[in-house]
Amino acid sequence: MIPTPYLLFLGDVPDQLAAKVAQGIKDWRPENAVGQFRMHGCGADVGVADMTLAEAKEAGAKTLVIGVANRGGVISEEWKAVIIEAINMGYDIASGLHNLLRNENDLQAEAKRAGTQLHDVRIPSVAYPIANGKKRVGKRMLAVGTDCSAGKMYTGLAVDAEMRERGMKSTFAPTGQTGILITGRGVPLDAVIADFMAGAVEWLTPDNDPDHWDIIEGQGSLFHVSYSGVTMALIHGGQPDALVLSHEPTRTHMRGLPDYSLPSLEELRDTVLPIARIVNPACQITGISINTQHLGDEEALRYCEETEARMGLPTVDPFRHGAGRLVDGLAAI
Amino acid sequence: MIPTPYLLFLGDVPDQLAAKVAQGIKDWRPENAVGQFRMHGCGADVGVADMTLAEAKEAGAKTLVIGVANRGGVISEEWKAVIIEAINMGYDIASGLHNLLRNENDLQAEAKRAGTQLHDVRIPSVAYPIANGKKRVGKRMLAVGTDCSAGKMYTGLAVDAEMRERGMKSTFAPTGQTGILITGRGVPLDAVIADFMAGAVEWLTPDNDPDHWDIIEGQGSLFHVSYSGVTMALIHGGQPDALVLSHEPTRTHMRGLPDYSLPSLEELRDTVLPIARIVNPACQITGISINTQHLGDEEALRYCEETEARMGLPTVDPFRHGAGRLVDGLAAI
């Protein structure tokens, strides 16, 4: 668990794109972001108040979150000066950078002296159990994609937000670094040791109220040969009651695999459902989420309508059309 | 790579069962075993010459292999005395024990001083790549089970042995600790980090001669919810041309999961083949291996015959009936 709320560190990144993580925190958990910290030359702005370390501390911030991607995989001396100042003011530091905070001897030493924590969210901090497959109380949803990066995290966050707006009991259960930084908890599933993957997902989504939904963040794709094992463990550890199929219609091949074409939504449905029913015989596919970012408004709507007619399932782009119809489908089971 | 040949350390284990790894080496790679080292009170004997450390060294042994399971998860002082003597004579030490050699400070220090290696085969020693899914030259076989521990490793070793006896080009590709100790190489797949599982299998079975077979050791089961992600990565990383279905007919539930019944061989076939064809559209199921250890001779034969008639695939227990008919099936594709 990363202590919230956060001060969002944007550093000196050149543009908005590099601040994706900070933007995600602001969009999905605004209550977690008391402000942003920008250095000279910073080209990003996520739309919260600019604050100094002292001002944010005063406003209640507990953790400085590195909400940006850095260049060249190095934590610069300029960044370090700020991070060390924050540590000495009692901030925890959280980061999803490839180069780990804990591998920087000076940061490690300062944090030890100050008694604060460095949270490298790419690295598991828990000894997860081996999955036992026992049926858990409560409901669980998982988005599964025809490919990686098809909009599964966005779908989950949008469903969770819509459920909570309706007064339903819902928890977003992150399985990747961005989701973990947004919510302050989760499992970095791609970094878990093989034998413990499904157990980590069980650990993340334990027994809960019968009418509570865990909205589990999807990863990879059963059809993506680099990561399909991770997806499999998510399905069998998550024992979802409901699956939402996710698809990005303009892809010409699987992400990073030029020799592999995407499966159809029918192929995904026919492959994933028997696999999910091994662990939860009642599992259903309740909707389809289309990532229409590369389509025009009308084209996007038409694609969703055609898909809905073809597949017989509520089909929306939750970013464009809202997640309401996906939640209707979930509320019905 | 663990330097071969070995001296097999049996220690003071009470019975033959505890010496399964050493027995596997003797059975499958007798050329790797120059002798066995037994301590006072040892109740195991794998049928090779008893030797002192010095005698085995003289006979060419390069590595002392801990070929037994220890009690209570502790490396005893008695064992340590032998291991340290071996290190000082220039032996590498190899072990699949849960408690790692490298975590014993005295062994670590002695090995460093002597310039020899400690091989903990449960822990990956390679930075595996992420799988790229590129089609590789050569042929690959993988055994997939209705459950864990259904005889997949035995099937692979028997097929490999039969192929080499026929003069076919074959390499057994171990993915678990016993197989790694038997052959001296391999990937401890259950200990690999999630993102690199499929890449580790690609690394293990690279391009080879068009008529060469990699016989990949299977792990877990697509139907075993604790480990199905590992099995998935094996299929997609291995891109098998041929699958052999493995089954143990007397199981009443999935291993360690009392609430889960086993799938039928038909269910396994129908689930695994579309998954395997994502990465290799030409993949075929070429045979079935039945672990009949809990059946009488006649019962075993009848079970195989009935299964063969039902499934339309060559069906044998390779331990009882030999792997010849499985290899016939592979040679035909």
Interface residues (C-beta under 8 A of the other chain):
Chain A: I130 A131 N132 G133 K134 K135 L189 D190 A191 V192 I193 A194 D195 M197 A198 G199 L222 F223 V225 S226 Y227 S228 G229 V230 T231 M232 A233 H236 G237 Q239 G256 L257 D259 Y260 P263 T271 P274 I275 I278 V279
Chain B: I130 A131 N132 G133 K134 K135 L189 D190 A191 V192 I193 A194 D195 M197 A198 G199 L222 F223 V225 S226 Y227 S228 G229 V230 T231 M232 A233 H236 G237 Q239 G256 L257 D259 Y260 P263 T271 P274 I275 I278 V279
